[in-house]
């Protein structure tokens, strides 16, 4: 489905050529509107993207709850360490990252060819490099690091909780 935007709002934007013709052909769509890929206005898209959470996500909350049930004291989103771990136990020098599969590139080499946009490919690759760099820094500082993937929490919480518990004991 195509969204429509008025050309007056797009004066200073670059246009790509459509397969049917030039920019002029794209400008001559119904009532002077330009066809775009997005189906919502920029203000609505901005609100939607601003609502995407980076903290206390649905992946993190069950783990926080379980650790409280175990009566383990921990810091959430500990900014004093590289990468801001989602869970940090400074006394034990252990950090846990809870990462989404897409944004942090779980098995990225397998599916990277399916991403058409170079923007998203570069974004995910940069995220992966940054994660590796932060994990290395933490290990050099003497911290043990555990990464939990989103699909692990969604597929089998009990197994994930067991993995975390063994990490904390070890």
Residue pairs with C-beta under 8 A, 6 or more apart in sequence:
1 39
2 35
2 36
2 37
2 39
3 35
3 36
3 37
3 38
3 39
3 40
3 41
4 29
4 30
4 33
4 34
4 35
4 36
5 33
5 34
5 36
5 41
6 32
6 33
6 34
7 27
7 32
7 33
7 34
9 42
10 34
15 23
15 26
17 23
18 25
18 26
18 35
26 34
26 35
27 34
29 35
38 45
40 48
55 76
55 77
56 64
56 76
57 98
57 100
59 98
59 100
59 148
59 150
59 153
59 154
60 76
60 86
60 98
62 153
62 157
63 86
63 87
63 96
63 98
63 148
63 153
63 160
63 161
63 164
64 76
64 87
66 161
66 164
67 74
67 87
67 164
70 165
72 89
72 168
73 89
74 87
74 88
74 89
75 87
75 88
75 89
75 90
76 86
76 87
77 84
77 85
77 86
78 84
78 85
78 87
78 88
78 90
78 95
81 88
81 95
81 138
81 141
81 143
82 133
82 134
82 137
82 138
82 141
83 95
83 97
83 130
83 131
83 134
83 135
83 137
83 138
85 95
85 96
85 97
85 138
85 145
86 96
86 97
86 98
87 95
87 96
87 98
88 94
88 95
88 96
89 95
89 168
92 168
93 142
93 143
93 144
94 143
94 144
94 145
94 146
94 167
94 168
95 138
95 143
95 144
95 145
95 146
96 145
96 146
96 147
96 148
96 164
96 167
97 131
97 145
97 146
97 147
97 148
98 148
98 150
98 153
99 106
99 131
99 147
99 148
99 149
99 150
100 150
101 149
101 150
101 151
102 124
103 124
103 127
104 124
104 127
104 128
104 131
104 149
105 112
105 124
105 125
105 127
105 128
106 149
106 150
106 151
108 124
108 125
108 128
112 121
112 124
115 121
115 124
131 147
135 145
135 147
138 145
139 145
144 167
146 163
146 164
146 167
148 160
148 163
148 164
152 159
152 160
152 163
153 160
